[in-house]
Amino acid sequence: MTVHVVGAGLAGLSAAVELAALGRPVAVYEAAPRAGGRCRSYHDAQIGAVIDNGNHLVLSGNGAVATYLDRIGASDRVSGPVEAAFPFLDAASGERWTVRPSMGRMPWWLLDKARRVPGTRVGDYLKLAPLLAARNATVGDYVPTSGPLWERLFEPVLLAALNTAAADGSAKLAGRVLRETMARGGRASRPLIAKPNLAAAFVDPAVAWLAARGVPVVNSERLRALVFDGERVTGLDFGDRTVVVAEGDAVILAVPAPVAADLVPNLIVPTEFRAIISAHFAHRPPSMMPPILGLTNATVEWIFAFEDRISVTISAADRLLDTPRGELAEILWADVAKVLTLRPELPRWQVVKERRATFAATPAQDALRPPQRTWWANLVLAGDWVQTGLPATIEGALRSGVTAAALAR
């Protein structure tokens, strides 16, 4: 009774790891030459370093992340501050501040002016409470979208979480993120970054863990079609060969939403997507730079400090997709050099444009996300685009894999 997992991104790897841990026979197929999907790392000759296709942040309250990393023996591959701290800098004025939530659930930190966003009062934070129980509307329908608290904390945080203009994003998804992290206090809100890179934390250990249990990931196997017979999937057509899906076998389809829509008849999926742009610079970060720094009044939104490079991220970056990469590198490095007081000369660089990085996390697009169970008895969906209750995040992808494994069993 084999479970065939099509797609070795984080959702597919999560499903395969879950099934292999239970002793179920698993076969994993990946269209790309390497596993990882959008969570991938590679050696870039232009800057002479291993870089990630995008900078990803997880929080200590992400339960699926913690469970997955522990199982594959990679818990030490993410790191962050001992206490929750979110440093910011206004690129226009040079003003700095750090938001420091209390470690417990009680938000005592709001009583300490030094731990809050400058210019805010306790009452400003209470106005965000309706978001925690929000349903099908936009963030802007529930909370104020102007003022220091919005501009200096919640807009940048929600923009990163939703990869969609924060005010237009789904209040339901935003509320879920906040309930599971910041609303639970600092213990659930510590920012964690994969070190030295994404593949080393989330992908390579999982592939090795599966291989040690007799579950190889077969790369460069692009699924051309699913073979249906009545209420079942009976075959996987890879073009040069067809894998028979026997009676009692199951299929987990862990591919991007547009690919799944091409493979599964009448499948409704999100149709709008948002871009993420990342840039990597071959320059060691200053010794006092925090691991992650949020910017306001700049093109760059987040700066990440790695041992051998400085990386930046811009979410919902569709407006910048047509900007030539060299010009974009100049713009982004100007922001970095200004706020970190570095030389203005552009170091070796690489710009990565993910045009369809995530589905647009609006109420309308969230409503198009399908359930993981399908009309076919042995076909299950997985991915950050299915109905996980979360936006398109690493946590959501991993949870979908766990759920898919349970349904496939």
Backbone hydrogen bonds, N-H to C=O, Kabsch-Sander energy under -0.5 kcal/mol:
donor,donor_aa,acceptor,acceptor_aa,energy
3,V,25,P,-2.2
4,H,2,T,-0.6
4,H,250,A,-3.1
5,V,3,V,-0.7
5,V,27,A,-3.5
6,V,4,H,-0.7
6,V,252,I,-2.9
7,G,5,V,-0.8
7,G,29,Y,-3.6
9,G,254,A,-0.5
13,L,9,G,-2.8
14,S,10,L,-2.5
15,A,11,A,-2.2
16,A,12,G,-2.6
17,V,13,L,-2.8
18,E,14,S,-2.3
19,L,15,A,-2.3
20,A,16,A,-2.8
21,A,17,V,-2.2
22,L,18,E,-0.8
22,L,19,L,-0.7
23,G,20,A,-1.4
24,R,19,L,-2.3
27,A,3,V,-2.2
28,V,216,P,-0.9
29,Y,5,V,-2.6
30,E,218,V,-2.8
36,G,8,A,-2.6
39,C,36,G,-2.3
40,R,38,R,-0.9
42,Y,51,I,-2.4
44,D,42,Y,-0.6
44,D,49,A,-3.0
45,A,43,H,-0.6
47,I,44,D,-0.5
48,G,44,D,-1.7
49,A,44,D,-1.3
51,I,42,Y,-2.8
51,I,49,A,-0.5
53,N,40,R,-2.3
56,H,54,G,-0.6
58,V,192,L,-2.3
60,S,190,R,-1.7
61,G,188,A,-1.6
62,N,59,L,-2.3
63,G,61,G,-1.3
66,A,62,N,-2.0
67,T,63,G,-2.4
68,Y,64,A,-2.5
69,L,65,V,-2.6
70,D,66,A,-2.1
71,R,67,T,-2.2
72,I,68,Y,-2.0
73,G,70,D,-0.9
74,A,69,L,-3.5
75,S,69,L,-0.6
77,R,74,A,-2.2
78,V,75,S,-0.9
79,S,193,I,-2.0
86,F,99,V,-2.1
88,F,97,W,-3.2
89,L,294,G,-1.9
90,D,95,E,-2.9
91,A,89,L,-0.8
91,A,296,T,-2.5
94,G,90,D,-2.9
97,W,88,F,-1.8
99,V,86,F,-2.0
100,R,98,T,-0.5
100,R,115,R,-1.5
108,W,106,M,-2.3
110,L,107,P,-1.7
111,L,108,W,-2.0
112,D,109,W,-1.6
113,K,111,L,-0.7
115,R,112,D,-1.8
116,R,112,D,-0.7
116,R,113,K,-0.7
120,T,117,V,-1.6
124,D,121,R,-1.1
125,Y,121,R,-0.9
125,Y,122,V,-0.8
126,L,122,V,-1.4
127,K,123,G,-1.0
128,L,125,Y,-1.6
129,A,126,L,-1.5
131,L,128,L,-1.6
132,L,129,A,-1.7
133,A,130,P,-1.0
134,A,131,L,-1.4
137,A,135,R,-1.7
139,V,169,G,-2.0
140,G,167,A,-2.4
141,D,138,T,-1.0
142,Y,139,V,-1.7
143,V,139,V,-2.1
151,E,147,G,-2.6
152,R,148,P,-2.6
153,L,149,L,-1.0
154,F,149,L,-1.9
155,E,150,W,-3.0
157,V,153,L,-2.2
158,L,154,F,-2.6
159,L,155,E,-2.5
160,A,156,P,-1.8
161,A,157,V,-2.1
162,L,158,L,-2.8
163,N,159,L,-2.0
168,D,165,A,-1.0
169,G,165,A,-0.8
169,G,166,A,-0.9
170,S,361,A,-3.0
171,A,137,A,-2.8
172,K,135,R,-0.8
172,K,137,A,-0.5
174,A,170,S,-2.4
175,G,171,A,-2.8
176,R,172,K,-1.8
177,V,173,L,-2.0
178,L,174,A,-2.3
179,R,175,G,-2.6
180,E,176,R,-1.8
181,T,177,V,-0.9
181,T,178,L,-0.5
183,A,178,L,-2.9
184,R,181,T,-1.7
185,G,182,M,-1.5
186,G,102,S,-4.3
187,R,103,M,-2.0
188,A,185,G,-1.2
189,S,186,G,-1.2
190,R,186,G,-0.6
192,L,58,V,-3.3
193,I,79,S,-2.7
194,A,56,H,-0.6
195,K,77,R,-3.0
201,A,197,N,-1.0
201,A,198,L,-0.7
202,F,198,L,-3.2
203,V,198,L,-0.7
203,V,199,A,-1.1
204,D,199,A,-2.6
207,V,203,V,-2.5
208,A,204,D,-2.4
209,W,205,P,-2.4
210,L,206,A,-2.6
211,A,207,V,-2.5
212,A,208,A,-2.1
213,R,209,W,-0.5
213,R,210,L,-1.3
214,G,211,A,-1.8
215,V,210,L,-2.6
218,V,28,V,-2.7
218,V,216,P,-0.7
219,N,217,V,-0.9
220,S,32,A,-2.5
221,E,30,E,-3.0
222,R,220,S,-0.6
223,L,221,E,-0.6
224,R,237,D,-3.3
225,A,237,D,-1.6
227,V,235,G,-2.8
228,F,226,L,-0.6
229,D,232,R,-2.6
232,R,229,D,-1.4
234,T,227,V,-3.2
234,T,232,R,-0.6
235,G,227,V,-1.2
236,L,243,V,-2.5
237,D,225,A,-2.8
237,D,235,G,-0.5
238,F,236,L,-0.8
238,F,241,R,-2.8
240,D,238,F,-1.4
243,V,236,L,-2.6
244,V,242,T,-0.5
245,V,234,T,-2.3
246,A,244,V,-0.9
249,D,246,A,-2.4
250,A,2,T,-1.9
251,V,378,N,-3.1
252,I,4,H,-3.0
253,L,251,V,-0.6
253,L,380,V,-3.2
254,A,6,V,-2.7
254,A,252,I,-0.9
260,A,256,P,-2.5
261,A,257,A,-2.3
262,D,258,P,-1.3
263,L,259,V,-1.3
264,V,260,A,-2.5
267,L,264,V,-1.5
269,V,267,L,-0.5
274,R,358,T,-2.7
276,I,354,E,-1.8
277,I,314,I,-2.3
278,S,352,V,-2.5
279,A,312,V,-1.9
280,H,350,Q,-2.9
281,F,310,I,-2.8
282,A,348,R,-3.0
283,H,281,F,-2.5
289,M,286,P,-1.7
293,L,303,I,-2.2
294,G,87,P,-2.5
295,L,301,E,-2.7
296,T,89,L,-1.9
301,E,313,T,-1.6
302,W,313,T,-1.4
303,I,293,L,-2.5
304,F,311,S,-3.6
305,A,291,P,-2.5
306,F,304,F,-0.6
306,F,309,R,-2.3
310,I,281,F,-2.0
311,S,304,F,-2.4
312,V,279,A,-2.5
313,T,302,W,-1.8
314,I,277,I,-2.4
316,A,275,A,-0.5
317,A,275,A,-1.9
320,L,317,A,-2.1
321,L,318,D,-1.3
323,T,320,L,-1.4
328,L,324,P,-2.6
329,A,325,R,-2.5
330,E,326,G,-1.8
331,I,327,E,-2.0
332,L,328,L,-2.6
333,W,329,A,-2.5
334,A,330,E,-1.9
335,D,331,I,-1.4
336,V,332,L,-2.2
337,A,333,W,-3.4
338,K,334,A,-1.8
339,V,335,D,-2.2
340,L,336,V,-2.2
341,T,337,A,-0.7
342,L,337,A,-2.2
350,Q,280,H,-1.8
352,V,278,S,-3.1
353,K,351,V,-0.5
354,E,276,I,-2.7
354,E,352,V,-0.6
355,R,353,K,-0.9
357,A,274,R,-0.8
357,A,354,E,-1.0
358,T,274,R,-1.6
360,A,272,E,-2.5
361,A,162,L,-0.6
362,T,360,A,-2.0
366,D,362,T,-2.6
367,A,363,P,-1.6
368,L,365,Q,-1.1
369,R,366,D,-1.3
374,T,379,L,-1.2
377,A,231,E,-2.6
379,L,376,W,-1.6
380,V,251,V,-2.7
381,L,372,Q,-2.6
382,A,253,L,-2.1
386,V,383,G,-1.3
387,Q,370,P,-2.4
388,T,386,V,-1.9
393,T,391,P,-1.6
397,A,393,T,-2.3
398,L,394,I,-2.5
399,R,395,E,-2.3
400,S,396,G,-2.2
401,G,397,A,-1.6
402,V,398,L,-1.8
403,T,399,R,-2.6
404,A,400,S,-2.6
405,A,401,G,-2.3
406,A,402,V,-1.9
407,L,403,T,-2.4
408,A,404,A,-2.7
409,R,405,A,-1.6
